[in-house]
């Protein structure tokens, strides 16, 4: 079974709402992207369950120095139906721009594994697992073919 175009666009709108809130310091907008009983696993492995815990995490996240000028990008999103929701696997990167130096850099990269559900016609995160992607965490399945003498 595939995801309808309407649902696909709705989930993409949810991701846009999420990054816009995260990158502009909009606390209530960030919290609103999650279902009331959602579960968020942050990139450090911390688990935040429910609206109050997600709000507390967002306050900590948005209070970090260097947040202003940050932009999240989500790309290569795979959407698959799961129960009454949609499972989304995506790659992300965060860039950081500095007005004084006119420089920008990639700050971090990773993956998200999310379960999105529709509540009152709006898509929300029921579960969000944020992971870092680097040489220590990226899955690697390649094994060189054995050679015969």
N, C-alpha and C positions, 0 to 999 in steps of 0.2 A: 504494500500500500504506500502511496506517495502523499506528500504534504501538498495541500491545495495552494494555489497562488495567493489567495486571500490570506490564508494562515501564514504562509511564508513572509508576506509583506508585513503582517501584524507582528511576527517575531522579530523581523528586522527593525521595525519601529521601536519595539521594546529595547533592543540593544542600543539603538540611537538615544532613547530616553536615558538609559543607564550611563552611557559615556558622556552625554551632555551634562547630566547632573554631577557625575564624578569629576569632570574636568572644569566645571564652573563653580564648584563648591556649594551646590544646591542640596543641602541635607535632606529636606523633605522629598524632593524629587528623586533622590537616590533611594531612600527607604520605600517610596511608592512603587518602585519597580519590582518589589518582592511581595509575595503573598504573606499574609499575617503570620502564618506558621512556617514560613520558609526556613530552609537550612542553608547557610553559607559556610563554605570551607575556604578560608583565605589562603594566599600563596605561602604562608608560613605554617599551614596545617591547623590553624586555630578554627574551632567550630563555633558558629554563632547561630542559635536556633530561636526563631521568633522575632517579632518586630522590635522589641526592646533591645535584644542582643545585637540585632543588625544595626539599629540606630547607634548603639554604643560603639560598635566597630566603625561605622561611617564617621562618627565624630573623631575617633582616633585617626582614621585614614585621612580625613580631610584636614586635620590639624597638623599633619606632618610638614616640616619645612620643605620648600621647593615644589609644592603642589601647583602653584600658579604657573601657567605656561606649559602644562602637561597636556598631551593629547593621546587618548586611547584609540587604537585602530583594531577592528575585528575583521578578519578575512578568512577565506577558505572555510566557510561555514557549511557543515553537513547537518541537515535536518531530517529526522526520522520519527514517524509516529511512535508513541509509546503510551499505552493505555489511553487515557483521556487527554494526554498532553503531547508535547513534541520534545524529543531529546535533541539537543544541539551540541555538536562538538565543533570548536573553533580554535583557530590560532589567533593570537593577539600580539601587539607590540605597543609600547608606550614611548613616545618621544618627549623631549623636554627642550623648550626654546628659551633662550636668554636674550632679552631686548638689548642689554648693555653691550654684549659681545657680538650680537647678531649671529649667534651660533645655535645650532640644534644638534641633538644627539639622540640615539636610541638609548632609552633608560633601562628598559627590560623587555623581555619577550616571554611568551608562555602559551598555555592552552586553557580553555574553559570547557567543562563538561556540565551542561545545564539541562534541567528539566523545566520546561515552560508550560504553564497551564493558563486556560482562559477563565477569568473571574469577571462576571458581569460584563462580558463582551470585550474585556481588555486582557492582553497577554501579560503574565507576571512570572517571575522566577519562583518556582517551588523549591528548587535545589540549584545551587551554583557552586561548582568546585573549580577554584582558580589554581592553576599550576604554573610553576616556573619551567622554562625550557632552557637547558644549558647542557654542557658536556657531562655533567654528573646526573642529570635527571631525565634527559631525553631517552625514550626507548630506542634500542638499537638491536635489530634482529639479524643483521648481515653476518654471515660466517663465510670466510673464504672457502671456495671449493678445495677439497683435499687434492693433493697432487700425488701422482704415482711415479715411482722411479723406473 
